[in-house]
Amino acid sequence: MDAAFRALADPTRRLLLDRLRERDGQTLGELCERLEMARQSATQHLDVLVAAGLVTVVRRGRQRLHYLNPVPIHEIERRWIAEFDRPRLQALSAIRNQAEEYAMTDTPASVPDYVYVTYIRASAEQVWRALTDADLTARYWGHANVSDWQPGSSWEHRRVDGSEKVDVVGRVLKAEPPTRLVITFEDRPDAATPRDPSVVEFLVEPHQDIVRLTVTHENLPDREMLAGISRGWPAVLANLKSLLETGDVLPQAPWDMSPAHA
């Protein structure tokens, strides 16, 4: 948390975060052009933000794409703000959000639409099991993810309220336990207007006694789904982290990640 505070103390670095909040997934050149900043200076500031966990870099070919990672800011909010004045701040935030307008930018199909990174005190094998075990996903997600998790196999996102209704279906594109899982998110066959599937990648990178888990969700069809998963993935992954580190989930409602409700 100290590194995040030091990184946020610099106004230039805060401006870089603002620009990524407006449009995620920018290259170094795009950030320099928008800020009229020398590449060397921008690189130094971005390195600080990356080291603090506030920015995540995703490589696509020869490009380095920069994404805002809100996890350290959420930790600051939870420790220093949430316990003191949450109701008033939530009311102010709701008023502000109603006055803001958001627009999605057109990006190439190969560019990830959403990237989220979290750090979990667990082994790669434990994280992999949490991602693929139906009973564990039922605990932290509120849905059981059911599959044999072999490339080419189908998977289902089943409710655990007794109805066993399937909210999401998809295919396993790649499975490399315990480090990489790539799946599609698809509308159910009975959906009124089926859309092209989006693609989710889970990348598990172990380091000593912690794991860096990166979730990349791309090929999103519209702004509505982007807004939904931007709320959904942090909730799901916070619950996963809590379950693996404490043995229990957070006191919050299960999140529906289906394309129609995300």
C-alpha positions as a Markdown table, in Angstrom:
| # | Residue | x | y | z |
|---|---|---|---|---|
| 1 | Met | 0.0 | 0.0 | 0.0 |
| 2 | Asp | 2.9 | 2.3 | 0.6 |
| 3 | Ala | 4.0 | 2.0 | -3.0 |
| 4 | Ala | 0.5 | 3.0 | -4.2 |
| 5 | Phe | 0.5 | 6.1 | -2.0 |
| 6 | Arg | 3.9 | 7.1 | -3.3 |
| 7 | Ala | 2.8 | 6.6 | -6.9 |
| 8 | Leu | -0.4 | 8.6 | -6.4 |
| 9 | Ala | 1.5 | 11.5 | -4.8 |
| 10 | Asp | 2.7 | 12.6 | -8.2 |
| 11 | Pro | 0.2 | 14.7 | -10.3 |
| 12 | Thr | 1.6 | 13.4 | -13.6 |
| 13 | Arg | 1.1 | 9.8 | -12.6 |
| 14 | Arg | -2.5 | 10.7 | -11.5 |
| 15 | Leu | -3.0 | 12.2 | -14.9 |
| 16 | Leu | -1.8 | 9.0 | -16.6 |
| 17 | Leu | -4.3 | 7.1 | -14.5 |
| 18 | Asp | -7.1 | 9.5 | -15.5 |
| 19 | Arg | -6.3 | 9.0 | -19.2 |
| 20 | Leu | -6.4 | 5.2 | -18.7 |
| 21 | Arg | -9.7 | 5.5 | -16.9 |
| 22 | Glu | -11.1 | 7.4 | -19.9 |
| 23 | Arg | -9.8 | 4.8 | -22.3 |
| 24 | Asp | -8.1 | 1.6 | -21.2 |
| 25 | Gly | -5.5 | -0.4 | -23.2 |
| 26 | Gln | -3.4 | 2.5 | -24.6 |
| 27 | Thr | 0.1 | 2.1 | -25.9 |
| 28 | Leu | 3.0 | 4.3 | -24.7 |
| 29 | Gly | 2.8 | 6.3 | -27.9 |
| 30 | Glu | -0.9 | 7.0 | -27.4 |
| 31 | Leu | -0.4 | 8.1 | -23.8 |
| 32 | Cys | 2.5 | 10.4 | -24.8 |
| 33 | Glu | 0.5 | 11.9 | -27.7 |
| 34 | Arg | -2.5 | 12.7 | -25.4 |
| 35 | Leu | -0.4 | 14.2 | -22.7 |
| 36 | Glu | 2.3 | 15.8 | -24.9 |
| 37 | Met | 4.9 | 14.1 | -22.8 |
| 38 | Ala | 8.3 | 12.7 | -23.8 |
| 39 | Arg | 8.4 | 8.9 | -24.1 |
| 40 | Gln | 11.3 | 8.6 | -21.6 |
| 41 | Ser | 9.4 | 10.6 | -19.0 |
| 42 | Ala | 6.2 | 8.7 | -19.5 |
| 43 | Thr | 8.0 | 5.4 | -19.3 |
| 44 | Gln | 9.5 | 6.3 | -16.0 |
| 45 | His | 6.1 | 7.3 | -14.6 |
| 46 | Leu | 4.4 | 4.2 | -15.9 |
| 47 | Asp | 7.2 | 2.0 | -14.4 |
| 48 | Val | 6.3 | 3.4 | -11.0 |
| 49 | Leu | 2.6 | 2.8 | -11.6 |
| 50 | Val | 3.3 | -0.8 | -12.7 |
| 51 | Ala | 5.5 | -1.4 | -9.7 |
| 52 | Ala | 2.7 | -0.1 | -7.4 |
| 53 | Gly | 0.2 | -2.4 | -9.0 |
| 54 | Leu | -1.9 | 0.5 | -10.3 |
| 55 | Val | -1.2 | -0.3 | -14.0 |
| 56 | Thr | -1.0 | -3.6 | -15.7 |
| 57 | Val | 0.8 | -4.2 | -19.0 |
| 58 | Val | -0.5 | -6.7 | -21.5 |
| 59 | Arg | 1.6 | -7.6 | -24.6 |
| 60 | Arg | -0.1 | -8.0 | -27.9 |
| 61 | Gly | 2.6 | -8.8 | -30.5 |
| 62 | Arg | 5.1 | -6.0 | -30.4 |
| 63 | Gln | 2.7 | -3.7 | -28.6 |
| 64 | Arg | 2.6 | -3.0 | -24.8 |
| 65 | Leu | -0.9 | -2.1 | -23.8 |
| 66 | His | -1.5 | -0.3 | -20.5 |
| 67 | Tyr | -4.6 | -1.0 | -18.3 |
| 68 | Leu | -5.7 | 0.6 | -15.1 |
| 69 | Asn | -5.7 | -1.9 | -12.2 |
| 70 | Pro | -8.1 | -0.7 | -9.5 |
| 71 | Val | -7.2 | -3.3 | -6.8 |
| 72 | Pro | -4.7 | -1.1 | -4.8 |
| 73 | Ile | -7.2 | 1.8 | -4.9 |
| 74 | His | -10.0 | -0.5 | -3.7 |
| 75 | Glu | -7.7 | -1.6 | -0.8 |
| 76 | Ile | -7.1 | 2.1 | 0.1 |
| 77 | Glu | -10.8 | 2.8 | 0.0 |
| 78 | Arg | -11.6 | -0.3 | 2.2 |
| 79 | Arg | -9.0 | 0.6 | 4.8 |
| 80 | Trp | -9.1 | 4.4 | 5.0 |
| 81 | Ile | -12.6 | 5.4 | 3.7 |
| 82 | Ala | -15.2 | 2.7 | 3.9 |
| 83 | Glu | -15.3 | 2.4 | 7.6 |
| 84 | Phe | -15.6 | 6.2 | 8.2 |
| 85 | Asp | -18.0 | 7.8 | 5.8 |
| 86 | Arg | -19.3 | 5.3 | 3.2 |
| 87 | Pro | -23.0 | 6.3 | 3.1 |
| 88 | Arg | -22.3 | 10.0 | 2.4 |
| 89 | Leu | -19.6 | 9.2 | -0.2 |
| 90 | Gln | -21.9 | 6.7 | -1.9 |
| 91 | Ala | -24.6 | 9.3 | -2.2 |
| 92 | Leu | -22.2 | 11.9 | -3.7 |
| 93 | Ser | -20.8 | 9.3 | -6.1 |
| 94 | Ala | -24.3 | 8.4 | -7.3 |
| 95 | Ile | -25.0 | 12.1 | -8.0 |
| 96 | Arg | -21.7 | 12.5 | -9.9 |
| 97 | Asn | -22.2 | 9.3 | -11.9 |
| 98 | Gln | -25.6 | 10.4 | -13.1 |
| 99 | Ala | -24.0 | 13.6 | -14.5 |
| 100 | Glu | -21.2 | 11.9 | -16.3 |
| 101 | Glu | -21.4 | 10.5 | -19.8 |
| 102 | Tyr | -19.4 | 7.5 | -20.8 |
| 103 | Ala | -18.5 | 6.4 | -24.3 |
| 104 | Met | -16.8 | 3.2 | -25.6 |
| 105 | Thr | -14.0 | 3.7 | -28.0 |
| 106 | Asp | -13.6 | 1.5 | -31.1 |
| 107 | Thr | -10.6 | -0.8 | -30.6 |
| 108 | Pro | -9.2 | -3.6 | -32.8 |
| 109 | Ala | -10.7 | -7.0 | -32.1 |
| 110 | Ser | -7.3 | -8.3 | -30.8 |
| 111 | Val | -7.2 | -5.7 | -28.1 |
| 112 | Pro | -8.5 | -6.9 | -24.7 |
| 113 | Asp | -11.6 | -5.0 | -23.6 |
| 114 | Tyr | -11.1 | -5.5 | -19.9 |
| 115 | Val | -8.2 | -6.6 | -17.7 |
| 116 | Tyr | -8.2 | -7.1 | -13.9 |
| 117 | Val | -5.3 | -8.2 | -11.8 |
| 118 | Thr | -5.4 | -9.5 | -8.2 |
| 119 | Tyr | -2.8 | -11.1 | -5.9 |
| 120 | Ile | -3.7 | -14.1 | -3.8 |
| 121 | Arg | -1.8 | -15.8 | -1.0 |
| 122 | Ala | -2.1 | -19.3 | -2.3 |
| 123 | Ser | -0.4 | -21.7 | -4.7 |
| 124 | Ala | -1.1 | -21.9 | -8.4 |
| 125 | Glu | -2.7 | -25.3 | -7.9 |
| 126 | Gln | -5.1 | -23.9 | -5.3 |
| 127 | Val | -6.1 | -21.1 | -7.6 |
| 128 | Trp | -6.6 | -23.4 | -10.6 |
| 129 | Arg | -8.8 | -25.7 | -8.5 |
| 130 | Ala | -10.8 | -22.7 | -7.3 |
| 131 | Leu | -11.4 | -21.7 | -11.0 |
| 132 | Thr | -12.4 | -25.2 | -12.2 |
| 133 | Asp | -14.0 | -27.0 | -9.2 |
| 134 | Ala | -17.8 | -26.8 | -9.4 |
| 135 | Asp | -18.3 | -26.9 | -5.6 |
| 136 | Leu | -15.7 | -24.1 | -5.0 |
| 137 | Thr | -17.1 | -21.8 | -7.7 |
| 138 | Ala | -20.6 | -22.3 | -6.2 |
| 139 | Arg | -19.2 | -20.9 | -2.9 |
| 140 | Tyr | -17.6 | -17.7 | -4.1 |
| 141 | Trp | -19.5 | -17.1 | -7.4 |
| 142 | Gly | -23.0 | -18.3 | -6.5 |
| 143 | His | -22.9 | -20.4 | -9.7 |
| 144 | Ala | -21.3 | -23.8 | -10.3 |
| 145 | Asn | -18.9 | -23.8 | -13.2 |
| 146 | Val | -19.3 | -27.3 | -14.6 |
| 147 | Ser | -17.0 | -28.9 | -17.2 |
| 148 | Asp | -14.2 | -31.5 | -17.6 |
| 149 | Trp | -12.0 | -28.5 | -18.6 |
| 150 | Gln | -10.5 | -30.1 | -21.6 |
| 151 | Pro | -9.8 | -28.1 | -24.8 |
| 152 | Gly | -12.9 | -28.3 | -27.0 |
| 153 | Ser | -15.2 | -29.3 | -24.2 |
| 154 | Ser | -18.3 | -27.3 | -23.2 |
| 155 | Trp | -18.8 | -25.6 | -19.8 |
| 156 | Glu | -21.9 | -24.4 | -18.0 |
| 157 | His | -22.5 | -21.6 | -15.4 |
| 158 | Arg | -25.3 | -23.2 | -13.3 |
| 159 | Arg | -27.3 | -21.6 | -10.6 |
| 160 | Val | -27.1 | -23.2 | -7.1 |
| 161 | Asp | -30.6 | -22.0 | -5.9 |
| 162 | Gly | -32.1 | -25.4 | -6.6 |
| 163 | Ser | -33.2 | -24.6 | -10.1 |
| 164 | Glu | -29.9 | -25.6 | -11.7 |
| 165 | Lys | -30.7 | -23.1 | -14.4 |
| 166 | Val | -27.8 | -22.4 | -16.8 |
| 167 | Asp | -27.0 | -18.7 | -17.2 |
| 168 | Val | -23.9 | -19.0 | -19.3 |
| 169 | Val | -22.6 | -21.6 | -21.7 |
| 170 | Gly | -19.3 | -21.7 | -23.5 |
| 171 | Arg | -16.3 | -23.7 | -24.8 |
| 172 | Val | -12.9 | -24.4 | -23.3 |
| 173 | Leu | -10.4 | -23.0 | -25.8 |
| 174 | Lys | -7.2 | -23.7 | -23.9 |
| 175 | Ala | -6.4 | -25.4 | -20.6 |
| 176 | Glu | -2.9 | -25.5 | -19.3 |
| 177 | Pro | -3.1 | -26.3 | -15.6 |
| 178 | Pro | -2.3 | -24.7 | -13.3 |
| 179 | Thr | -1.4 | -21.5 | -15.2 |
| 180 | Arg | -3.7 | -20.8 | -18.1 |
| 181 | Leu | -7.4 | -21.2 | -18.9 |
| 182 | Val | -9.2 | -19.7 | -21.9 |
| 183 | Ile | -13.0 | -20.0 | -22.3 |
| 184 | Thr | -15.8 | -18.4 | -24.2 |
| 185 | Phe | -18.8 | -16.7 | -22.6 |
| 186 | Glu | -21.9 | -17.3 | -24.8 |
| 187 | Asp | -25.6 | -16.5 | -24.6 |
| 188 | Arg | -27.8 | -19.5 | -24.0 |
| 189 | Pro | -29.4 | -21.1 | -27.1 |
| 190 | Asp | -32.8 | -19.8 | -26.0 |
| 191 | Ala | -31.6 | -16.2 | -25.9 |
| 192 | Ala | -33.8 | -13.8 | -28.0 |
| 193 | Thr | -30.9 | -12.2 | -29.8 |
| 194 | Pro | -27.7 | -14.4 | -29.5 |
| 195 | Arg | -24.5 | -12.5 | -29.8 |
| 196 | Asp | -21.0 | -13.5 | -30.7 |
| 197 | Pro | -19.2 | -15.0 | -27.7 |
| 198 | Ser | -16.8 | -13.1 | -25.7 |
| 199 | Val | -13.5 | -14.7 | -24.5 |
| 200 | Val | -12.1 | -14.9 | -21.0 |
| 201 | Glu | -8.5 | -15.8 | -20.1 |
| 202 | Phe | -7.3 | -16.6 | -16.6 |
| 203 | Leu | -3.5 | -16.3 | -16.3 |
| 204 | Val | -2.0 | -17.7 | -13.0 |
| 205 | Glu | 1.6 | -16.6 | -12.3 |
| 206 | Pro | 3.1 | -18.0 | -9.1 |
| 207 | His | 5.8 | -16.1 | -7.2 |
| 208 | Gln | 7.0 | -17.6 | -3.9 |
| 209 | Asp | 4.0 | -17.9 | -1.7 |
| 210 | Ile | 1.6 | -15.6 | -3.7 |
| 211 | Val | -0.1 | -15.8 | -7.1 |
| 212 | Arg | -0.8 | -13.0 | -9.6 |
| 213 | Leu | -4.1 | -13.8 | -11.2 |
| 214 | Thr | -4.9 | -11.8 | -14.4 |
| 215 | Val | -8.3 | -12.0 | -15.9 |
| 216 | Thr | -8.7 | -10.7 | -19.5 |
| 217 | His | -12.2 | -10.4 | -21.0 |
| 218 | Glu | -12.3 | -9.5 | -24.7 |
| 219 | Asn | -14.6 | -9.4 | -27.7 |
| 220 | Leu | -17.3 | -7.6 | -25.6 |
| 221 | Pro | -20.3 | -6.8 | -27.8 |
| 222 | Asp | -21.3 | -3.4 | -26.3 |
| 223 | Arg | -20.9 | -0.8 | -23.5 |
| 224 | Glu | -23.6 | -2.4 | -21.4 |
| 225 | Met | -21.7 | -5.7 | -21.0 |
| 226 | Leu | -18.4 | -3.8 | -20.4 |
| 227 | Ala | -20.1 | -1.9 | -17.6 |
| 228 | Gly | -21.5 | -5.1 | -16.2 |
| 229 | Ile | -18.4 | -7.1 | -16.1 |
| 230 | Ser | -16.5 | -4.1 | -14.7 |
| 231 | Arg | -18.7 | -4.5 | -11.6 |
| 232 | Gly | -18.9 | -8.3 | -11.8 |
| 233 | Trp | -15.2 | -9.4 | -12.0 |
| 234 | Pro | -14.0 | -7.4 | -9.0 |
| 235 | Ala | -16.8 | -8.9 | -6.9 |
| 236 | Val | -16.2 | -12.4 | -8.0 |
| 237 | Leu | -12.4 | -12.2 | -7.7 |
| 238 | Ala | -12.5 | -10.6 | -4.3 |
| 239 | Asn | -14.7 | -13.5 | -3.1 |
| 240 | Leu | -12.3 | -16.0 | -4.6 |
| 241 | Lys | -9.3 | -14.3 | -2.9 |
| 242 | Ser | -11.2 | -14.2 | 0.5 |
| 243 | Leu | -12.1 | -17.9 | 0.2 |
| 244 | Leu | -8.5 | -19.0 | -0.5 |
| 245 | Glu | -6.9 | -16.8 | 2.1 |
| 246 | Thr | -9.4 | -17.0 | 4.9 |
| 247 | Gly | -11.6 | -20.1 | 4.2 |
| 248 | Asp | -14.7 | -18.0 | 3.9 |
| 249 | Val | -16.4 | -15.7 | 1.4 |
| 250 | Leu | -17.3 | -12.0 | 1.7 |
| 251 | Pro | -20.8 | -11.0 | 2.9 |
| 252 | Gln | -22.2 | -10.1 | -0.5 |
| 253 | Ala | -24.7 | -11.3 | -2.9 |
| 254 | Pro | -23.6 | -13.7 | -5.7 |
| 255 | Trp | -22.9 | -12.0 | -9.0 |
| 256 | Asp | -24.7 | -12.9 | -12.2 |
| 257 | Met | -22.0 | -12.8 | -14.9 |
| 258 | Ser | -24.3 | -13.9 | -17.7 |
| 259 | Pro | -24.0 | -11.8 | -20.9 |
| 260 | Ala | -27.6 | -10.7 | -20.5 |
| 261 | His | -27.1 | -9.4 | -16.9 |
| 262 | Ala | -23.4 | -8.7 | -16.6 |
